[in-house]
Amino acid sequence: MKISKIVPNHSDERGIITDILYNVPVEHVTIITSAKGVVRGNHYHRDTIQWVYLMSGKIESLTQFKGEEVVSAVLEPGDLIMTDRMERHALKALDDSVFLVFTRGPRGGEDYESDTYRLDEPLQKAD
């Protein structure tokens, strides 16, 4: 899991411009809402890379490469995480949350489940 704190690129009297991803090829963009206590993920992808940008709320992210220790981080609005191919991942909403998922690989539309491999032992459990 790579974590970045996204900061505005430009600000003036009209408002703020913030690049979430720059110069990164993306095939799908998804908005996800999660109620407090909901767990999403507990899977990995062989061919898909994902970036999660937290817009509101708070989520706990757990990731793990097979044979390695679990990495945990609490994300707040403005945080961006990247999960790589074969990286097991789970997200738990610590508050009602809204996040964007940017995807490179088969993880959208009709291909949504074609590159999803569920974990026998979950990284995270719901409340």
TINULO-214760 format. One record per residue: x, y, z of N, C-alpha, C in turn. Coordinates in steps of 0.001 Angstrom, whole numbers, padded with zeros to 6 digits, always signed. Last residue first. Example, Ala and Ser with C-alpha at 12.3 -4.5 7.8 and 13.67 -1.06 7.14 Angstrom:
<bakes>
+012850-002250+007080+013670-001060+007140+012900+000030+007870/+013190-005690+007800+012300-004500+007800+013200-003300+007800/
</bakes>
This chain:
<bakes>
-018050-005017+012019-018427-004901+013432-019490-005922+013810/-016277-007203+009735-017232-006149+010055-017517-006149+011559/-012746-007842+009481-014116-008297+009709-014989-007118+010070/-009941-008223+007332-010754-007375+008207-012157-007957+008312/-008824-010223+005860-007919-009296+006544-008668-008503+007601/-010195-013573+005930-010296-012125+005700-009240-011331+006466/-009193-016361+004360-009084-015764+005694-009108-014246+005518/-009615-016613+001661-010173-017627+002554-010208-017104+003989/-010453-013835-000384-009543-014434+000596-010265-015477+001430/-011309-013851-003857-011678-013695-002444-010680-014423-001542/-010302-012181-006525-010041-013467-005882-010234-013278-004382/-011198-010732-009536-011342-010648-008079-011205-012039-007488/-011514-010273-012224-010151-010302-011686-010174-010150-010162/-014248-010218-012749-013404-011154-013508-011976-011265-012979/-016065-008490-011635-015613-009614-010803-014612-010530-011503/-016335-006492-013707-016168-006129-012305-015591-007264-011447/-016766-006505-016395-015548-007171-015914-015349-007039-014411/-018929-004908-016935-019122-006363-017016-017927-007140-016472/-017617-002303-014948-018683-002771-015830-018857-004277-015774/-014222-003051-013918-015364-002173-014113-016392-002796-015035/-011773-004270-013868-012491-004148-012598-013681-003193-012726/-009012-005017-015381-010408-005469-015507-011163-005404-014173/-007054-001932-015181-007232-003381-015285-008701-003731-015285/-006883+000534-012967-006242+000111-014204-006307-001408-014229/-009134+002731-011337-008691+001371-011617-007994+001261-012962/-010020+004548-008550-009478+004651-009899-008805+003316-010196/-012630+005272-006498-011689+004207-006831-011314+004374-008301/-013488+007573-003960-013359+007294-005385-012351+006174-005558/-015708+007445-001134-014396+007432-001759-014498+007117-003235/-017241+008279+001868-017376+008318+000413-015975+008340-000160/-018620+006983+004955-017525+007434+004091-017910+007414+002620/-019269+006943+008351-019886+006954+007036-018886+007609+006091/-016236+005653+009856-017354+006602+009839-018074+006394+008517/-014736+003533+009224-014776+003883+010644-015848+004939+010901/-015009+001020+006975-015477+002382+007222-015559+002618+008726/-012296-000804+005890-013369-000765+006882-013730+000685+007137/-011023-002654+003213-011311-001316+003736-012467-001416+004709/-008385-004764+002145-009711-004612+002745-009824-003194+003279/-006300-006801+000001-006729-005537+000595-008152-005593+001120/-003297-008156-001304-004571-008394-000625-004993-007094+000046/-001806-007681-004273-001818-007148-002917-003217-007352-002323/-001805-008369-006940-001546-009433-005966-001505-008944-004516/-000995-005073-007943-001394-006435-008323-000963-007405-007219/-001437-002610-005300-000812-003179-006483-001402-004551-006810/-003149+000204-004263-002920-001221-004040-002489-001836-005366/-002676+003380-002957-002574+002561-004153-002351+001120-003724/-004555+006048-001513-003746+004833-001376-003748+004098-002709/-004815+009323-000437-004872+008449-001604-004002+007240-001315/-006621+011653+001553-005617+010597+001439-005899+009740+000210/-008761+013344+001717-007573+013844+001033-006469+012818+000910/-009978+012259+004862-010229+012929+003582-008959+013564+003013/-007896+009555+006084-008779+010688+006303-008982+011384+004972/-007174+006220+007041-007220+007253+006021-008246+008309+006383/-004975+004314+008818-006263+004993+008908-006213+006180+007952/-003456+001216+007944-003396+002680+007978-004813+003221+008081/-001461-001721+008099-002705-001033+008434-002473+000470+008442/-000300-004655+006666-000028-003230+006848-001372-002537+007046/+000671-007890+007651-000427-007000+007287-000011-005564+007601/+003740-009371+006435+002894-008845+007505+001778-007965+006931/+003816-011916+003825+004316-010744+004527+003333-010317+005608/+002624-013950+002409+003841-014262+003144+004428-013093+003908/+001227-011803+000018+001304-013172+000546+002669-013412+001194/+000847-008506+001169+001334-009391+000122+001506-010765+000753/-001831-006623+002355-000837-007655+002644-000439-008348+001349/-003656-004018+004074-003134-004669+002880-002081-005684+003285/-006335-002127+005217-005416-003217+005539-004973-003846+004230/-007521+000976+006220-007075+000167+005098-006103-000881+005609/-010271+002498+007593-009054+001764+007905-008742+000885+006706/-011615+005765+006976-011567+004325+006724-010230+003752+007182/-013891+008377+007312-012622+007816+007787-012682+006323+007536/-015322+011148+005483-015371+010056+006448-013986+009634+006899/-014693+011773+001980-015254+012138+003287-015305+010905+004173/-012871+010901+000025-013468+012226-000088-014045+012693+001247/-010041+009076-000556-011107+009294+000420-011591+010740+000338/-009237+007180-003233-009134+008554-002743-010317+008825-001825/-007437+004438-004225-008615+004859-003471-008342+006248-002908/-006406+002725-007053-006134+003865-006185-007447+004229-005518/-005324-000496-008185-006370+000431-007771-005810+001538-006894/-004643-002790-010762-004083-001843-009801-005193-000859-009468/-005032-006175-011754-005623-004864-011532-004855-004081-010478/-004410-008845-012021-004040-007941-013108-004465-006498-012898/-005197-010149-009680-003971-010573-010359-003474-009526-011355/-006332-008846-006629-006480-008877-008080-005153-009288-008701/-008007-009901-003603-006867-009361-004334-007176-009472-005812/-010035-009253-000641-009711-009953-001877-008409-009384-002447/-011383-007607+001107-010994-008952+001527-010775-009833+000302/-013851-005359+000248-012597-005971-000186-012445-007375+000342/-015252-003639+003040-015214-003936+001609-013865-004560+001289/-017329-003371+005799-016024-003816+005305-016161-004157+003827/-018984-000947+007806-018974-001789+006603-017539-002128+006215/-018804+000916+009841-018749-000494+010191-018686-001436+009006/-020782+003400+008304-019867+003065+009389-019961+001575+009723/-021357+002789+004813-021832+003143+006145-020797+002709+007180/-019906+004015+001908-019915+002936+002899-020391+003477+004232/-019900+004536-001571-020286+005015-000245-020319+003807+000679/-017844+005088-004335-018373+004116-003379-018733+004840-002089/-017424+005635-007729-017730+006276-006455-018350+005225-005554/-014838+004869-010050-016033+004440-009326-016182+005266-008057/-013406+004626-013176-013507+005467-011982-014853+005161-011339/-011130+002847-015261-012433+002942-014600-012330+003889-013415/-008573+003150-016319-009632+002626-017176-011025+002777-016583/-005787+005327-016448-006873+004756-015645-007980+004315-016589/-002397+006263-016415-003504+005697-017191-004514+004993-016274/-001281+009238-015084-001471+007829-014758-002636+007290-015594/-000832+011999-014831-000065+011220-015799-000119+009720-015518/-001929+012138-011597-001350+012924-012666-000514+012011-013544/-004738+012133-009450-003730+011353-010166-003217+012227-011307/-005783+014518-008406-005704+013315-007574-004668+012355-008151/-005210+017874-008393-005012+016668-009198-004894+015485-008251/-007322+020446-007570-006487+019399-006996-006415+018226-007964/-008088+023785-007240-007895+022710-008215-006919+021714-007605/-010477+025900-005670-009273+025075-005572-009270+024033-006681/-011708+029239-006304-011757+027935-005651-010417+027227-005717/-011546+031861-007039-012583+031037-007663-012753+029697-006978/-009335+032993-005828-010666+033424-005371-011803+032599-005963/-007269+030027-005839-007476+031458-005983-008894+031787-005549/-004925+027437-006089-006008+028023-005308-006061+029516-005598/-003615+024349-007186-003853+025773-007437-005035+026230-006597/-003261+021857-006181-002277+022340-007146-002393+023847-007337/-003725+020601-002815-004169+021379-003985-002999+021805-004867/-002559+017274-002039-002661+018703-001724-003079+019462-002989/-002916+014115-000660-003105+014930-001847-003322+016385-001432/-000745+011993+000671-001651+013056+001106-001744+014020-000073/-000547+008553-000074-000172+009927-000396-001207+010867+000188/+000677+005287+000351-000232+006329+000834+000328+007694+000464/+000659+002085-000956+001345+003369-000993+000328+004431-000605/+000860-001167+000000+000000+000000+000000+000903+001225+000000/
</bakes>
